[in-house]
Amino acid sequence: MSQQVSPPPPNKLSSLITKEREFSWQVAANLFVSFKYAWAGITYSFQTQRNFRIHVSFCALAIALSLFLHLSPVEIAVIGITSGLVLALELLNTAIESLVDLTVKQTYHELAKVAKDCAAGAVLVSALVAILVGCTLLLPPLVILIMSKF
Ligand SMILES: Nc1ncnc2c1ncn2[C@@H]1O[C@H](COP(=O)(O)OP(=O)(O)OP(=O)(O)O)[C@@H](O)[C@H]1O
């Protein structure tokens, strides 16, 4: 049986909206500062996560190959979107890992395991899709190019 959850009264909702960042240690002052923090997150992942470095290398290779092989704009866009999805999920995986470690520290917790395993699973699913897309779009013209050289 589903439980009925009533929405908060309007005055409570407005106080939530105005105070939503009250627990933040610091709030980015402007868009440029926001980009700076986003870049800091990307460089942190690159420096600390081996899987992120591997994915960046494969995504760069796939995009470079798609340009080199003169794929259609739609095909290049599909490879770009797929690559972006893998990298974005890898960044979210790092964020979830950090949050879990911050919460439970070095203690074992079944829910910490679920959170980390599911985040890693999301990356794996996106990587498998990226391999499928890469093989479908890149392999045929690559094989034709290699065969033409012999
Ligand atoms: N606090 C914890 N409680 C329970 N299980 C944990 C905990 N920390 C890690 N684990 C288990 O160990 C696994 C590896 O943890 P880790 O923090 O290295 O994540 P990871 O996803 O393997 O990292 P990476 O993406 O860098 O390879 C997790 O997927 C989870 O199953």
The ligand as a MOL file (V3000), in Angstrom:
LIG
                    3D

  0  0  0     0  0            999 V3000
M  V30 BEGIN CTAB
M  V30 COUNTS 31 33 0 0 0
M  V30 BEGIN ATOM
M  V30 1 N 32.9890 1.5940 3.3350 0
M  V30 2 C 32.7320 0.5120 2.5790 0
M  V30 3 N 31.8150 -0.3840 2.9750 0
M  V30 4 C 31.5280 -1.4780 2.2360 0
M  V30 5 N 32.1230 -1.7860 1.0780 0
M  V30 6 C 33.0500 -0.9160 0.5990 0
M  V30 7 C 33.4010 0.2640 1.3160 0
M  V30 8 N 34.3490 0.9230 0.6090 0
M  V30 9 C 34.5650 0.1870 -0.4860 0
M  V30 10 N 33.7870 -0.9060 -0.5100 0
M  V30 11 C 33.7550 -1.9580 -1.5510 0
M  V30 12 O 35.0080 -1.9650 -2.2080 0
M  V30 13 C 34.8270 -1.6680 -3.5860 0
M  V30 14 C 35.9900 -0.8340 -4.0760 0
M  V30 15 O 35.9700 0.3990 -3.3940 0
M  V30 16 P 36.6220 1.6840 -4.0160 0
M  V30 17 O 36.4710 2.8100 -3.0500 0
M  V30 18 O 38.0210 1.3670 -4.4730 0
M  V30 19 O 35.6800 1.9450 -5.2680 0
M  V30 20 P 35.9160 1.6160 -6.8030 0
M  V30 21 O 34.6130 1.8650 -7.4920 0
M  V30 22 O 36.5280 0.2790 -7.0180 0
M  V30 23 O 36.9890 2.6680 -7.1640 0
M  V30 24 P 37.5610 2.9800 -8.5990 0
M  V30 25 O 36.3950 3.5310 -9.3940 0
M  V30 26 O 38.6180 3.9860 -8.3000 0
M  V30 27 O 38.0940 1.6830 -9.1710 0
M  V30 28 C 33.4640 -0.9850 -3.6990 0
M  V30 29 O 32.8670 -1.1730 -4.9660 0
M  V30 30 C 32.6850 -1.6920 -2.5860 0
M  V30 31 O 32.1740 -2.9500 -3.0450 0
M  V30 END ATOM
M  V30 BEGIN BOND
M  V30 1 1 1 2
M  V30 2 1 2 3
M  V30 3 2 2 7
M  V30 4 2 3 4
M  V30 5 1 4 5
M  V30 6 2 5 6
M  V30 7 1 6 7
M  V30 8 1 6 10
M  V30 9 1 7 8
M  V30 10 2 8 9
M  V30 11 1 9 10
M  V30 12 1 10 11
M  V30 13 1 11 12
M  V30 14 1 11 30
M  V30 15 1 12 13
M  V30 16 1 13 14
M  V30 17 1 13 28
M  V30 18 1 14 15
M  V30 19 1 15 16
M  V30 20 2 16 17
M  V30 21 1 16 18
M  V30 22 1 16 19
M  V30 23 1 19 20
M  V30 24 2 20 21
M  V30 25 1 20 22
M  V30 26 1 20 23
M  V30 27 1 23 24
M  V30 28 2 24 25
M  V30 29 1 24 26
M  V30 30 1 24 27
M  V30 31 1 28 29
M  V30 32 1 28 30
M  V30 33 1 30 31
M  V30 END BOND
M  V30 END CTAB
M  END
